[in-house]
Amino acid sequence: MALLEVKGVNKLFLSDGKEMEALHDINLSIRENEFVCFIGPSGCGKTTLLRIIAGLEQASSGTITLAGDPITGPAPERGMVFQEYSLFPWRTVLQNIAFGPELKGVPAAEREARSRQYLKMVGLERFETRYPHELSGGMKQRVAIARALVNDPRALLMDEPFGALDAQTRNIMQSELLRIWEEEKKTVVFVTHSVDEAIYLADRIVIMSARPGRIKDVIDINIPRPRNRTSPDVNVIRDRILCDLRSEIVTV
């Protein structure tokens, strides 16, 4: 069953007094509990589309609905994880995770219990009293994921969340994210520049064209998890995606 419906979405920006088309006629259905990755050349509008789904920006035309309800602005049912470590430096790990329930007026005992539940899920229960500056990059993103999940969103939106991590930590975080996703059964919409990351994570990969961003191809990844990053099946899909992307980079 479709949870997110993107219909006829276009996005125009003004640049030096001229209109620039960032997205053109985006149409896509994303199912409940599906893990979808967006990939495309730089400037193709991946992040813009994700921000429109989050309600942080408005489409110039077209509609996006979640469970049939139009998206008109940010809401707790769409949790967002950014590439930057968007934690409050003056709050501890536990206090950062509890921020959403606190805003919603959840009683202190309940929000602390829920926050501890997700703190344990991301493997940071021993760090609840630490501050962000005392954490590694991977740990900060674990906190950000827990902070998004504690609000029990229908969809988790992730904008290159592991892009700033070293290769080894990134691989670990990808596996951890899949573990959490399998436990929580959330719909995940994930933007990445990494072909390998997209193949490792996704049920479907949406390939976008150079600006203005269009959906060029949608690839179903029917490879059982956990996936071998160097298997013949993965290599076939990697070659297909790279071919698609190479043709777009040439036209930029």
C-alpha positions as CSV (number, residue, x, y, z in Angstrom):
1,M,0.0,0.0,0.0
2,A,1.3,3.4,-0.9
3,L,2.1,5.7,2.0
4,L,3.7,8.6,0.2
5,E,2.3,9.9,-3.1
6,V,4.2,12.4,-5.2
7,K,2.2,13.7,-8.1
8,G,3.3,16.2,-10.7
9,V,5.7,18.0,-8.5
10,N,7.6,20.9,-10.0
11,K,9.9,23.3,-8.3
12,L,11.1,26.7,-9.6
13,F,13.7,29.0,-8.0
14,L,14.5,32.6,-8.7
15,S,18.2,33.1,-9.5
16,D,19.5,36.5,-10.5
17,G,16.0,37.5,-11.4
18,K,15.5,34.5,-13.6
19,E,13.4,31.4,-13.0
20,M,15.4,28.2,-12.6
21,E,13.6,24.9,-12.8
22,A,14.9,22.5,-10.1
23,L,12.4,19.7,-10.4
24,H,10.2,18.8,-13.3
25,D,7.0,16.6,-13.2
26,I,8.1,14.2,-10.4
27,N,5.6,11.3,-9.9
28,L,6.3,8.5,-7.5
29,S,4.5,6.2,-5.0
30,I,6.4,4.9,-2.0
31,R,4.9,2.0,-0.1
32,E,4.5,1.5,3.6
33,N,7.7,0.2,5.2
34,E,9.7,0.6,1.9
35,F,13.3,1.7,1.9
36,V,13.8,4.0,-1.1
37,C,17.1,5.7,-2.1
38,F,17.4,8.7,-4.4
39,I,20.6,9.1,-6.4
40,G,21.6,11.5,-9.1
41,P,24.2,14.1,-10.2
42,S,24.9,17.1,-8.0
43,G,22.3,19.8,-8.3
44,C,19.6,17.4,-9.7
45,G,17.1,18.3,-6.9
46,K,17.3,15.2,-4.7
47,T,17.6,17.2,-1.5
48,T,15.0,19.8,-2.7
49,L,12.5,17.0,-3.2
50,L,13.3,15.5,0.2
51,R,12.8,18.9,1.8
52,I,9.4,19.3,0.1
53,I,8.4,15.9,1.4
54,A,9.5,17.0,4.8
55,G,7.4,20.2,4.5
56,L,10.5,22.4,4.8
57,E,9.9,23.8,1.3
58,Q,6.9,24.1,-0.9
59,A,6.5,22.7,-4.4
60,S,5.7,25.3,-7.1
61,S,3.0,22.9,-8.4
62,G,1.9,19.3,-7.8
63,T,1.0,17.5,-4.6
64,I,2.5,15.2,-2.0
65,T,0.4,13.3,0.4
66,L,1.2,11.0,3.3
67,A,-1.5,8.4,4.0
68,G,-3.8,10.5,1.8
69,D,-3.3,13.8,3.7
70,P,-1.6,16.7,1.9
71,I,1.8,17.7,3.2
72,T,1.8,21.5,3.9
73,G,4.5,21.8,6.4
74,P,6.7,20.0,8.9
75,A,5.0,17.4,11.2
76,P,6.1,14.7,13.6
77,E,4.9,11.9,11.3
78,R,7.9,12.8,9.0
79,G,11.2,12.5,10.9
80,M,14.2,14.2,9.2
81,V,17.9,13.3,9.6
82,F,20.3,15.8,8.0
83,Q,23.9,15.4,6.9
84,E,25.0,17.9,9.4
85,Y,25.0,16.9,13.0
86,S,22.0,18.9,14.0
87,L,22.1,18.3,17.7
88,F,21.7,20.9,20.4
89,P,25.2,21.4,21.9
90,W,23.8,22.5,25.3
91,R,21.7,19.3,25.8
92,T,23.0,15.9,26.7
93,V,22.4,12.8,24.5
94,L,19.3,11.8,26.4
95,Q,18.0,15.4,26.4
96,N,18.5,15.7,22.7
97,I,16.5,12.6,22.0
98,A,13.7,13.7,24.4
99,F,13.4,17.1,22.6
100,G,10.5,16.1,20.3
101,P,8.3,14.5,23.0
102,E,9.1,17.5,25.3
103,L,7.7,19.9,22.6
104,K,4.6,17.8,22.4
105,G,4.0,18.0,26.1
106,V,4.7,14.3,26.9
107,P,5.0,13.9,30.7
108,A,8.6,13.8,31.9
109,A,8.6,10.2,33.0
110,E,7.1,8.9,29.8
111,R,9.4,10.9,27.5
112,E,12.5,9.7,29.5
113,A,11.4,6.1,29.2
114,R,10.8,6.4,25.5
115,S,14.1,8.3,25.0
116,R,16.0,5.5,26.8
117,Q,14.3,2.9,24.7
118,Y,15.6,4.5,21.5
119,L,19.0,5.3,23.1
120,K,19.3,1.6,23.7
121,M,18.2,0.8,20.2
122,V,21.1,2.8,18.7
123,G,23.6,1.4,21.2
124,L,24.4,4.5,23.2
125,E,22.8,3.8,26.6
126,R,26.2,4.3,28.2
127,F,26.5,7.8,26.8
128,E,23.2,9.4,27.9
129,T,24.9,12.1,30.0
130,R,27.5,13.1,27.3
131,Y,27.2,16.2,25.2
132,P,27.5,16.3,21.4
133,H,31.1,17.6,21.4
134,E,32.1,14.5,23.3
135,L,30.8,12.1,20.6
136,S,32.2,10.8,17.3
137,G,30.5,11.6,14.0
138,G,28.9,8.2,13.9
139,M,27.6,8.5,17.4
140,K,26.1,11.9,16.7
141,Q,24.2,10.4,13.8
142,R,22.9,7.6,16.0
143,V,21.6,10.2,18.3
144,A,19.9,12.1,15.4
145,I,18.3,8.9,14.2
146,A,17.0,8.1,17.7
147,R,15.7,11.7,18.1
148,A,13.7,11.3,14.9
149,L,12.4,7.8,15.8
150,V,11.3,8.7,19.3
151,N,8.4,10.7,17.7
152,D,7.1,7.5,16.1
153,P,7.1,9.0,12.5
154,R,5.4,7.2,9.6
155,A,8.3,8.1,7.4
156,L,12.0,8.7,8.1
157,L,13.6,11.2,5.7
158,M,17.4,11.1,5.5
159,D,19.6,13.5,3.6
160,E,23.0,12.0,3.0
161,P,23.2,11.2,6.8
162,F,26.5,9.3,6.5
163,G,28.2,11.5,3.9
164,A,30.7,13.1,6.3
165,L,31.8,9.8,7.9
166,D,34.9,7.8,7.1
167,A,34.4,4.7,4.9
168,Q,34.6,2.2,7.8
169,T,32.2,4.1,10.0
170,R,29.8,4.6,7.1
171,N,29.6,0.9,6.4
172,I,28.9,0.2,10.0
173,M,26.2,2.9,10.1
174,Q,24.6,1.5,7.0
175,S,24.3,-1.9,8.7
176,E,23.0,-0.4,11.9
177,L,20.4,1.6,10.0
178,L,19.1,-1.5,8.3
179,R,18.9,-3.3,11.7
180,I,16.9,-0.4,13.1
181,W,14.7,-0.2,10.0
182,E,13.9,-3.9,10.3
183,E,13.0,-3.4,14.0
184,E,10.9,-0.3,13.5
185,K,9.3,-1.0,10.1
186,K,9.3,2.6,9.0
187,T,9.2,3.9,5.5
188,V,12.6,5.4,4.7
189,V,13.4,7.9,2.0
190,F,17.2,8.3,1.7
191,V,19.2,10.7,-0.4
192,T,22.8,9.7,-1.3
193,H,25.6,10.3,-3.8
194,S,27.0,6.8,-3.2
195,V,25.9,4.1,-5.7
196,D,27.2,1.3,-3.4
197,E,25.3,2.8,-0.4
198,A,22.1,2.9,-2.4
199,I,22.4,-0.7,-3.5
200,Y,23.3,-1.9,0.0
201,L,20.3,-0.2,1.6
202,A,17.4,0.1,-0.8
203,D,14.4,-1.8,-1.8
204,R,14.2,0.6,-4.8
205,I,16.6,3.1,-6.2
206,V,15.2,6.2,-7.9
207,I,17.7,7.7,-10.4
208,M,17.3,11.4,-11.2
209,S,18.4,13.3,-14.2
210,A,20.6,16.4,-14.3
211,R,18.7,19.7,-13.6
212,P,15.9,20.1,-14.0
213,G,15.6,16.9,-11.9
214,R,13.3,14.3,-13.5
215,I,12.9,10.6,-12.6
216,K,15.0,8.9,-15.2
217,D,14.8,5.3,-13.9
218,V,13.5,3.3,-11.0
219,I,15.3,0.0,-10.1
220,D,14.0,-2.7,-7.8
221,I,16.7,-4.3,-5.8
222,N,15.6,-7.9,-5.3
223,I,18.7,-9.1,-3.6
224,P,18.3,-10.7,-0.1
225,R,19.8,-8.9,2.9
226,P,22.5,-8.8,4.2
227,R,23.9,-8.0,0.8
228,N,27.4,-8.9,-0.4
229,R,28.7,-5.6,-1.7
230,T,30.9,-7.3,-4.4
231,S,28.5,-10.1,-5.5
232,P,27.8,-10.5,-9.3
233,D,24.2,-9.4,-8.8
234,V,25.3,-6.2,-7.1
235,N,27.9,-5.5,-9.8
236,V,25.2,-5.8,-12.5
237,I,23.0,-3.2,-10.8
238,R,26.1,-1.0,-10.1
239,D,27.0,-1.0,-13.8
240,R,23.4,-0.1,-14.8
241,I,23.3,2.8,-12.3
242,L,26.7,4.1,-13.2
243,C,25.8,4.1,-16.9
244,D,22.6,6.1,-16.2
245,L,24.6,8.6,-14.1
246,R,27.5,8.9,-16.6
247,S,25.1,9.9,-19.3
248,E,23.6,12.6,-17.1
249,I,27.0,14.0,-16.0
250,V,28.0,14.4,-19.7
251,T,24.9,16.5,-20.3
252,V,25.5,18.9,-17.3
